[in-house]
Amino acid sequence: MRQVNQRTINIIKEFEGFRAEAYRDAAGVWTIGYGTTAAAGVGVTPVPGMTITNRFASILFVAI
């Protein structure tokens, strides 16, 4: 796993944006938080109506 400094994480999170409710991205993939999809392999599979807190989304983002 690569280590990324906090500044880089903040820039990526700012660019990606936070969405508390699951949505389909431009490719039609269900996504939540800071761009987490089922393909991220972190044990979360976004589905319609699913919500997430900013704190949990941040934990998932760093786990990727």
Phi and psi in degrees as a GROMACS rama.xvg file:
@    title "Ramachandran Plot"
@    xaxis  label "Phi"
@    yaxis  label "Psi"
@TYPE xy
-83.4503  146.813  ARG-2
-100.445  133.196  GLN-3
-123.824  137.01  VAL-4
-73.9599  163.288  ASN-5
-61.2756  -35.3214  GLN-6
-60.8048  -42.9839  ARG-7
-65.4982  -42.8307  THR-8
-58.4591  -45.5931  ILE-9
-61.9568  -39.7354  ASN-10
-65.5633  -44.6746  ILE-11
-64.1349  -44.0812  ILE-12
-62.4193  -38.9256  LYS-13
-64.5839  -43.3155  GLU-14
-66.5388  -45.3263  PHE-15
-69.048  -40.8606  GLU-16
79.8523  153.548  GLY-17
-104.296  132.256  PHE-18
-128.665  116.677  ARG-19
-73.333  -25.368  ALA-20
-110.359  139.28  GLU-21
-57.4813  143.406  ALA-22
-148.405  161.307  TYR-23
-88.855  128.61  ARG-24
-78.1609  -174.777  ASP-25
-59.7593  -25.8783  ALA-26
-92.1144  0.39819  ALA-27
87.178  9.97948  GLY-28
-89.8106  132.713  VAL-29
-65.961  130.285  TRP-30
-138.445  153.807  THR-31
-152.611  160.666  ILE-32
68.0277  -124.282  GLY-33
-102.028  44.6555  TYR-34
93.4754  19.6076  GLY-35
-75.9994  129.094  THR-36
-122.806  169.892  THR-37
-59.0795  -31.9068  ALA-38
-67.5951  -14.2536  ALA-39
-67.0738  -22.3651  ALA-40
72.6583  30.3687  GLY-41
-106.362  11.7938  VAL-42
85.9962  13.8113  GLY-43
-120.755  129.033  VAL-44
-119.721  100.315  THR-45
-60.622  137.583  PRO-46
-136.038  160.301  VAL-47
-53.6883  134.897  PRO-48
85.707  -9.84752  GLY-49
-69.7777  140.619  MET-50
-125.184  162.763  THR-51
-147.994  149.462  ILE-52
-84.5599  158.155  THR-53
-60.9775  -39.8865  ASN-54
-61.7825  -48.0411  ARG-55
-66.2959  -38.0325  PHE-56
-61.5652  -37.3911  ALA-57
-66.0806  -39.5096  SER-58
-63.2394  -44.5612  ILE-59
-64.2112  -39.8429  LEU-60
-60.6336  -43.508  PHE-61
-70.7053  -27.9993  VAL-62
-73.0154  -19.797  ALA-63
